[in-house]
Amino acid sequence: MVTLTADIVAAHVGNNKVAIADVPLVITAVHTALNGLQAKAEPPAEDSRREAAPSKWKRGTSRRTI
């Protein structure tokens, strides 16, 4: 996570005018945003996954065509 944060901040600072005093704020903002994305990216629990019931399939669709 630290390497990705550093790469993003380096690219941003390299392509935009950023005051030296604002660099720590940019680092914190990027790191916080990446941590938020990581927390949301966790897969759902296995028990919540289930196969669709045949009644939910479109008309004319058989199990062989899926």
Phi, psi and omega per residue, in radians:
M1 nan -0.652 -3.112
V2 -1.148 -0.711 -3.136
T3 -1.142 -0.747 3.121
L4 -1.117 -0.732 3.097
T5 -1.047 -0.815 -3.131
A6 -1.092 -0.712 3.132
D7 -1.117 -0.758 -3.132
I8 -1.159 -0.800 -3.136
V9 -1.121 -0.738 3.127
A10 -1.065 -0.724 3.118
A11 -1.151 -0.729 -3.130
H12 -1.146 -0.822 -3.117
V13 -1.171 -0.573 3.130
G14 -1.245 -0.414 -3.077
N15 -1.929 -0.028 -3.106
N16 -2.415 2.740 3.061
K17 -1.430 2.024 3.128
V18 -2.250 2.209 3.109
A19 -1.151 2.522 -3.137
I20 -0.972 -0.660 -3.139
A21 -1.155 -0.383 -3.105
D22 -1.580 -0.195 -3.098
V23 -1.036 -0.788 3.098
P24 -1.060 -0.582 3.097
L25 -1.170 -0.696 3.118
V26 -1.141 -0.760 3.122
I27 -1.039 -0.827 -3.132
T28 -1.098 -0.753 -3.128
A29 -1.109 -0.771 -3.137
V30 -1.154 -0.792 -3.125
H31 -1.087 -0.745 3.112
T32 -1.102 -0.739 3.133
A33 -1.120 -0.748 3.135
L34 -1.154 -0.681 3.091
N35 -1.116 -0.660 3.094
G36 -1.125 -0.681 3.105
L37 -1.177 -0.690 -3.135
Q38 -1.109 -0.707 -3.134
A39 -1.151 -0.613 -3.129
K40 -1.375 -0.315 -3.040
A41 -1.491 -0.006 -3.135
E42 -1.158 2.371 -3.107
P43 -1.224 2.698 3.120
P44 -1.169 2.792 3.119
A45 -1.094 2.577 -3.081
E46 -1.059 -0.602 -3.091
D47 -1.216 -0.270 3.120
S48 -1.465 -0.207 3.105
R49 -1.546 2.332 3.092
R50 -2.635 2.735 -3.130
E51 -1.351 2.510 3.121
A52 -1.147 2.416 3.108
A53 -1.250 2.554 -3.138
P54 -0.948 -0.516 -3.141
S55 -1.175 -0.327 -3.139
K56 -1.541 -0.198 -3.118
W57 -1.258 2.693 3.090
K58 -1.177 2.621 3.129
R59 -1.033 2.347 3.116
G60 1.522 0.023 3.122
T61 -1.715 2.218 3.095
S62 -1.898 2.923 -3.128
R63 -1.095 -0.508 -3.137
R64 -1.197 -0.529 -3.081
T65 -1.494 -0.169 -3.102
I66 -1.492 nan nan
